[in-house]
Amino acid sequence: MTGGPDSVESLLRELAPQVLGALVRRHGGFDTCEDAVQEALLAAALQWPAEGLPDNPKGWLITTASRRRIELWRSETARARREETVAALAPPDPEPAADVDDTLTLFLLCCHPSLTESSQVALTLRAVGGLTTGEIARAFLVPESTVGQRISRAKQRIKAGGAAFRMPPPVQLPERVAAVLHVLYLIFNEGYTASSGEALHRVELTAEAIRLTRQLRALLPDDGEVAGLLALMLLTDARRPARTRPDGALVPLAEQDRDRWDAAAIAEGVALITATLATAPIGPYQLQAAIAAVHDEAARAEDTDWPQILALYDHLAALAPGPMVTLNRVVAVAMVHGPEAGLERLAEAAADPALAGHHRVHAVRAHLLDLAGDAAAARTHYELAADATLSVPERRYLEARAARLAD
């Protein structure tokens, strides 16, 4: 059996958490097992495209990783004991592991509450997503050494804290699943609107976030918030093809060519959120998905059901208040009740320290002032927003809006 580089990469992504779960279940020691799995994945990426896929790819990876894990164990133990003793005590090469899917346990371990948010993201992408340190670094535009340090510190903290590779007790499960969803949400958002750099999108991150969320959905099919997050990602990513011009310039939602939106993704997302809202307790991701669905179902920007969107934001603000929810609700208020009403709400929202100096506050104020007919003030705030953002496409868009108002 043969496989090209793309098919091999996809298979390795799929098998990575299964192989790591099998190793940790058999040997214990997440940190050493994770290093061994990364080396096995690298070996497979080099060998399989040239030599063809083995008859049992998962078994090949487990065997290769297990042998490497034993080598690492021997190397560590040799510091304290003679090599002969180590060899006598070392476990034999393992038989194929039982076919148990430990992916959910891996998700929960990588998003352990003792880890920082950046460490949770990096460890999830590496251990569950199968990405290399270099791939994660390139995706987030940070040095590879920085990502390596985050992953190393995360594994050390897990080891030092004695976190066991097992499902947490039922009372802790909702909080831990919520942390996993937050990490996947962060990965998707960074891919959909990069916080810095030349590109607006990092498709490799949005695709990975959707893939991992699908994986989590398969493991937790009755969790409404997992379904809500997947629907939100699908409905949001469906607009990506129309969100930039050929030169990379940003196109705002109201000006996008909706014929370029991904109709299949919209249909899947709408069906998923519709079914979920009818059967599961309502949560923040479901409400955000419902808002995205209202936008996506409008054939034209002027057909958007803004009163429904405002009602959904009212529910979201009550259920999960936050600065970005507040800012987005201000826009909905303006679209329903007029720009002056929006500007009043924005003045209240801007008092929140979390929004102080944020470029989106200036951008929203500029948009509302523009709608209200105050071109000079709108231009000033577009310029302030452009100066404050680290995203090159966003800055160019904001500068273009300011320049238009100068004519």
C-alpha positions as CSV (number, residue, x, y, z in Angstrom):
1,M,0.0,0.0,0.0
2,T,1.4,3.4,-0.9
3,G,0.5,7.0,0.0
4,G,1.6,10.4,-1.1
5,P,3.0,13.0,1.3
6,D,-0.4,14.7,1.8
7,S,-2.2,11.4,2.6
8,V,0.6,10.4,4.9
9,E,0.5,13.7,6.8
10,S,-3.3,13.4,7.2
11,L,-3.0,9.8,8.5
12,L,-0.3,10.8,10.9
13,R,-2.5,13.7,12.3
14,E,-5.3,11.2,12.8
15,L,-3.2,8.5,14.5
16,A,-1.0,10.8,16.7
17,P,-3.4,11.0,19.7
18,Q,-4.3,7.3,19.4
19,V,-0.6,6.3,19.5
20,L,0.2,8.6,22.4
21,G,-2.8,7.4,24.3
22,A,-1.7,3.8,23.8
23,L,1.9,4.5,25.0
24,V,0.9,6.5,28.1
25,R,-1.7,3.9,29.0
26,R,0.9,1.1,28.7
27,H,4.0,2.9,30.1
28,G,2.9,5.9,32.0
29,G,5.0,9.1,31.9
30,F,3.3,11.5,29.5
31,D,6.5,13.6,28.9
32,T,8.7,10.7,27.8
33,C,5.9,9.1,25.8
34,E,5.1,12.3,24.0
35,D,8.8,12.8,23.0
36,A,8.9,9.2,21.7
37,V,5.7,9.6,19.7
38,Q,7.1,12.8,18.0
39,E,10.1,10.8,16.9
40,A,8.0,8.0,15.6
41,L,5.9,10.4,13.6
42,L,9.0,12.0,12.2
43,A,10.3,8.6,11.2
44,A,7.0,7.7,9.5
45,A,6.9,11.0,7.7
46,L,10.3,10.3,6.2
47,Q,9.8,6.6,5.4
48,W,6.2,6.0,4.4
49,P,6.1,8.3,1.3
50,A,9.2,6.5,-0.1
51,E,8.6,2.9,1.1
52,G,4.8,2.8,1.2
53,L,2.4,2.5,4.2
54,P,2.8,-0.5,6.4
55,D,0.0,-3.0,6.7
56,N,-0.9,-1.7,10.2
57,P,0.2,2.0,10.4
58,K,-1.0,2.5,13.9
59,G,0.7,-0.7,15.1
60,W,3.9,0.4,13.3
61,L,3.8,3.8,15.1
62,I,3.1,2.2,18.5
63,T,6.0,-0.3,18.1
64,T,8.4,2.4,16.9
65,A,7.4,4.9,19.6
66,S,7.5,2.2,22.3
67,R,11.0,1.2,21.3
68,R,12.1,4.8,21.4
69,R,10.4,5.3,24.7
70,I,12.4,2.4,26.1
71,E,15.6,3.9,24.7
72,L,14.8,7.2,26.5
73,W,14.0,5.4,29.7
74,R,17.3,3.5,29.6
75,S,19.2,6.7,28.9
76,E,17.6,8.4,31.9
77,T,18.0,5.5,34.2
78,A,21.6,4.9,33.3
79,R,22.5,8.1,35.1
80,A,21.8,6.3,38.4
81,R,22.4,2.6,37.5
82,R,24.8,0.6,35.5
83,E,23.7,-0.1,31.9
84,E,23.6,-3.9,32.5
85,T,21.0,-3.4,35.3
86,V,18.9,-1.1,33.2
87,A,18.8,-3.6,30.4
88,A,17.7,-6.3,32.7
89,L,14.9,-4.2,34.1
90,A,13.7,-2.6,30.9
91,P,10.3,-3.8,29.7
92,P,10.2,-5.9,26.5
93,D,9.0,-4.6,23.2
94,P,5.3,-4.3,23.5
95,E,2.6,-6.3,21.8
96,P,0.0,-4.2,19.9
97,A,-1.9,-2.1,22.4
98,A,-5.6,-2.6,23.0
99,D,-7.8,-0.6,20.6
100,V,-8.9,2.0,23.2
101,D,-9.5,5.7,22.1
102,D,-7.8,7.9,24.7
103,T,-8.2,11.1,22.6
104,L,-10.6,12.7,25.1
105,T,-8.3,12.0,28.0
106,L,-5.4,13.6,26.0
107,F,-7.6,16.6,25.4
108,L,-8.3,17.0,29.0
109,L,-4.7,16.4,30.1
110,C,-3.3,19.0,27.6
111,C,-5.9,21.5,28.9
112,H,-5.1,20.8,32.5
113,P,-6.0,23.9,34.7
114,S,-2.5,24.1,36.1
115,L,-1.2,25.1,32.6
116,T,-1.1,28.6,31.1
117,E,-3.4,29.3,28.1
118,S,-0.4,29.5,25.7
119,S,0.9,26.2,27.0
120,Q,-2.5,24.5,26.7
121,V,-2.7,25.6,23.1
122,A,0.8,24.5,22.2
123,L,0.5,21.1,24.0
124,T,-3.0,20.4,22.4
125,L,-1.7,21.1,18.9
126,R,1.3,18.9,19.4
127,A,0.0,16.0,21.4
128,V,-3.6,15.8,20.0
129,G,-3.1,17.5,16.7
130,G,0.2,15.8,15.9
131,L,1.8,19.1,14.8
132,T,5.6,19.5,15.2
133,T,7.1,22.3,17.3
134,G,8.2,24.0,14.1
135,E,4.7,23.8,12.6
136,I,3.2,25.4,15.7
137,A,5.8,28.1,15.7
138,R,5.2,29.0,12.1
139,A,1.4,29.0,12.6
140,F,1.7,31.5,15.5
141,L,4.6,33.5,14.1
142,V,6.8,32.9,17.2
143,P,10.3,31.4,17.4
144,E,10.5,27.6,17.5
145,S,12.5,27.8,20.7
146,T,9.6,29.7,22.3
147,V,7.1,26.9,21.5
148,G,9.6,24.3,22.6
149,Q,9.9,26.0,25.9
150,R,6.2,26.2,26.4
151,I,5.7,22.5,25.6
152,S,8.6,21.5,27.8
153,R,7.3,23.6,30.7
154,A,3.8,22.2,30.3
155,K,5.1,18.6,30.4
156,Q,7.2,19.4,33.5
157,R,4.3,21.0,35.2
158,I,2.0,18.0,34.4
159,K,4.7,15.6,35.8
160,A,5.4,17.7,38.9
161,G,1.7,18.1,39.6
162,G,1.2,14.3,39.5
163,A,-1.6,14.6,36.9
164,A,-2.6,11.1,36.1
165,F,-3.6,9.9,32.6
166,R,-7.2,9.1,33.3
167,M,-10.6,10.7,33.1
168,P,-11.1,13.3,35.8
169,P,-14.0,12.7,38.3
170,P,-17.4,13.5,36.9
171,V,-17.7,16.6,39.0
172,Q,-14.6,18.1,37.3
173,L,-15.5,17.0,33.7
174,P,-17.7,20.0,32.7
175,E,-15.0,22.5,33.7
176,R,-12.3,20.6,32.0
177,V,-14.3,20.2,28.8
178,A,-15.0,23.9,28.9
179,A,-11.2,24.5,29.0
180,V,-10.7,22.2,25.9
181,L,-13.4,24.2,24.0
182,H,-11.8,27.5,24.9
183,V,-8.4,26.3,23.6
184,L,-10.0,25.1,20.3
185,Y,-11.8,28.4,20.1
186,L,-8.5,30.3,20.5
187,I,-6.8,28.2,17.8
188,F,-9.7,28.9,15.4
189,N,-9.8,32.6,16.1
190,E,-6.1,33.0,15.6
191,G,-6.4,31.3,12.3
192,Y,-9.5,33.2,11.1
193,T,-8.2,36.7,12.1
194,A,-4.5,36.6,12.8
195,S,-3.6,38.9,15.6
196,S,-0.5,40.1,13.8
197,G,1.4,39.7,10.6
198,E,0.9,40.1,6.8
199,A,-1.9,37.6,6.4
200,L,-5.5,37.9,7.6
201,H,-6.0,34.1,7.7
202,R,-3.9,31.2,8.7
203,V,-5.9,28.4,7.1
204,E,-3.8,25.7,8.7
205,L,-5.0,26.8,12.1
206,T,-8.7,27.1,11.2
207,A,-8.6,23.7,9.5
208,E,-6.8,22.1,12.5
209,A,-9.3,23.6,14.9
210,I,-12.3,22.3,12.9
211,R,-10.7,18.9,12.6
212,L,-10.0,18.6,16.3
213,T,-13.5,19.9,17.2
214,R,-15.0,17.3,14.9
215,Q,-12.9,14.7,16.8
216,L,-14.2,16.0,20.1
217,R,-17.7,16.0,18.8
218,A,-17.4,12.3,17.9
219,L,-16.2,11.6,21.5
220,L,-19.0,13.8,23.1
221,P,-21.9,13.6,20.7
222,D,-24.5,14.7,23.3
223,D,-22.6,17.8,24.5
224,G,-24.4,20.9,23.2
225,E,-21.5,23.2,23.5
226,V,-19.2,21.0,21.6
227,A,-21.8,20.9,18.8
228,G,-22.2,24.7,19.2
229,L,-18.5,25.3,18.8
230,L,-18.3,23.1,15.7
231,A,-21.3,24.9,14.1
232,L,-19.8,28.3,15.0
233,M,-16.5,27.3,13.3
234,L,-18.2,26.0,10.2
235,L,-20.6,29.0,9.8
236,T,-17.7,31.5,10.3
237,D,-15.1,29.7,8.1
238,A,-17.7,29.4,5.3
239,R,-17.3,33.2,4.8
240,R,-13.5,33.0,4.5
241,P,-13.3,32.8,0.6
242,A,-15.1,36.1,0.3
243,R,-13.3,37.9,3.1
244,T,-10.2,39.0,1.2
245,R,-9.6,40.4,-2.3
246,P,-6.9,38.9,-4.6
247,D,-4.4,41.3,-3.2
248,G,-5.2,40.2,0.4
249,A,-7.2,43.3,1.3
250,L,-9.9,42.7,3.9
251,V,-13.6,42.8,2.7
252,P,-16.1,43.6,5.5
253,L,-19.1,41.4,5.9
254,A,-21.6,43.8,4.4
255,E,-19.5,44.1,1.2
256,Q,-18.7,40.4,0.7
257,D,-19.8,38.4,-2.4
258,R,-22.0,35.9,-0.8
259,D,-22.0,33.6,-3.8
260,R,-18.4,32.8,-2.8
261,W,-19.4,31.6,0.7
262,D,-19.1,27.8,1.2
263,A,-22.7,26.7,0.9
264,A,-22.0,23.2,2.1
265,A,-20.4,24.4,5.3
266,I,-23.3,26.8,5.9
267,A,-25.8,24.0,5.4
268,E,-24.0,21.7,7.8
269,G,-23.5,24.4,10.4
270,V,-27.2,25.6,10.3
271,A,-28.5,22.0,10.6
272,L,-26.1,21.3,13.5
273,I,-27.0,24.4,15.5
274,T,-30.7,24.0,14.7
275,A,-30.8,20.5,16.1
276,T,-28.6,21.4,19.1
277,L,-30.7,24.4,20.2
278,A,-33.7,22.1,20.2
279,T,-32.2,19.4,22.3
280,A,-29.4,20.7,24.6
281,P,-29.1,23.2,27.4
282,I,-28.2,26.5,25.7
283,G,-24.6,27.7,26.1
284,P,-22.4,30.6,24.8
285,Y,-21.0,28.7,21.8
286,Q,-24.5,27.8,20.6
287,L,-25.6,31.4,20.9
288,Q,-22.6,32.6,18.9
289,A,-23.3,29.9,16.3
290,A,-27.0,31.0,16.1
291,I,-25.8,34.6,15.4
292,A,-23.4,33.4,12.7
293,A,-26.3,31.4,11.2
294,V,-28.5,34.5,11.0
295,H,-25.7,36.3,9.1
296,D,-25.1,33.4,6.8
297,E,-28.7,32.8,5.9
298,A,-29.2,36.4,4.7
299,A,-29.1,36.5,0.9
300,R,-28.0,40.1,1.0
301,A,-26.5,42.3,3.8
302,E,-29.6,44.4,3.9
303,D,-31.7,41.2,4.5
304,T,-29.9,40.5,7.8
305,D,-32.3,40.0,10.6
306,W,-30.7,42.5,13.0
307,P,-33.5,42.4,15.7
308,Q,-33.0,38.6,16.0
309,I,-29.2,39.1,16.2
310,L,-29.7,41.8,19.0
311,A,-32.0,39.4,20.9
312,L,-29.3,36.7,20.7
313,Y,-26.6,39.1,21.9
314,D,-28.9,40.0,24.8
315,H,-29.0,36.3,25.8
316,L,-25.3,35.9,25.3
317,A,-24.4,39.0,27.3
318,A,-26.6,37.6,30.2
319,L,-25.1,34.1,29.9
320,A,-21.4,34.9,29.2
321,P,-20.6,38.6,29.4
322,G,-17.3,39.8,28.0
323,P,-15.7,42.8,26.3
324,M,-16.0,41.5,22.8
325,V,-19.7,40.4,23.4
326,T,-20.4,43.9,24.6
327,L,-18.7,45.5,21.6
328,N,-20.5,43.2,19.1
329,R,-23.8,44.0,20.8
330,V,-23.2,47.7,20.4
331,V,-23.1,47.2,16.6
332,A,-26.4,45.2,16.8
333,V,-27.9,48.0,18.8
334,A,-26.8,50.5,16.1
335,M,-28.2,48.4,13.3
336,V,-31.6,48.1,15.0
337,H,-32.0,51.5,16.8
338,G,-29.7,53.8,14.8
339,P,-26.0,54.8,15.1
340,E,-26.7,57.4,17.8
341,A,-28.0,54.7,20.1
342,G,-25.0,52.6,19.3
343,L,-22.6,55.5,20.1
344,E,-24.3,55.9,23.5
345,R,-23.8,52.2,24.3
346,L,-20.2,52.4,23.0
347,A,-19.4,55.3,25.4
348,E,-20.5,53.1,28.3
349,A,-18.7,50.0,27.0
350,A,-15.4,51.9,26.4
351,A,-15.2,52.5,30.2
352,D,-14.4,48.8,30.6
353,P,-10.6,48.6,31.3
354,A,-10.5,45.4,29.2
355,L,-11.4,47.5,26.1
356,A,-9.2,50.5,26.9
357,G,-7.1,51.4,23.8
358,H,-8.4,48.3,21.9
359,H,-8.3,49.0,18.1
360,R,-11.8,47.5,17.7
361,V,-13.3,50.2,19.9
362,H,-11.9,52.9,17.6
363,A,-13.0,50.9,14.6
364,V,-16.6,50.5,15.8
365,R,-16.8,54.1,16.8
366,A,-15.5,55.2,13.4
367,H,-18.1,53.0,11.7
368,L,-21.0,54.4,13.8
369,L,-19.8,58.0,13.3
370,D,-19.6,57.3,9.5
371,L,-23.2,56.0,9.6
372,A,-24.3,59.1,11.6
373,G,-22.7,61.4,9.0
374,D,-19.8,62.7,11.0
375,A,-17.1,62.0,8.4
376,A,-14.3,64.0,10.1
377,A,-14.7,62.3,13.4
378,A,-15.0,58.9,11.7
379,R,-11.8,59.5,9.8
380,T,-10.0,60.3,13.1
381,H,-11.1,57.1,14.7
382,Y,-10.3,54.9,11.7
383,E,-6.8,56.3,11.8
384,L,-6.5,55.6,15.6
385,A,-7.7,52.0,14.9
386,A,-5.2,51.6,12.1
387,D,-2.4,52.7,14.4
388,A,-3.4,50.3,17.2
389,T,-3.8,47.0,15.2
390,L,-0.9,44.6,14.6
391,S,-2.7,43.0,11.7
392,V,-1.4,44.3,8.4
393,P,-4.6,43.6,6.4
394,E,-6.8,45.2,9.1
395,R,-4.5,48.2,9.2
396,R,-4.6,48.6,5.4
397,Y,-8.4,48.3,5.4
398,L,-8.8,50.9,8.2
399,E,-6.4,53.3,6.5
400,A,-8.4,52.9,3.3
401,R,-11.6,53.8,5.1
402,A,-10.0,56.9,6.6
403,A,-8.6,57.9,3.2
404,R,-12.1,57.5,1.6
405,L,-13.5,59.9,4.1
406,A,-10.8,62.5,3.3
407,D,-12.2,62.9,-0.2
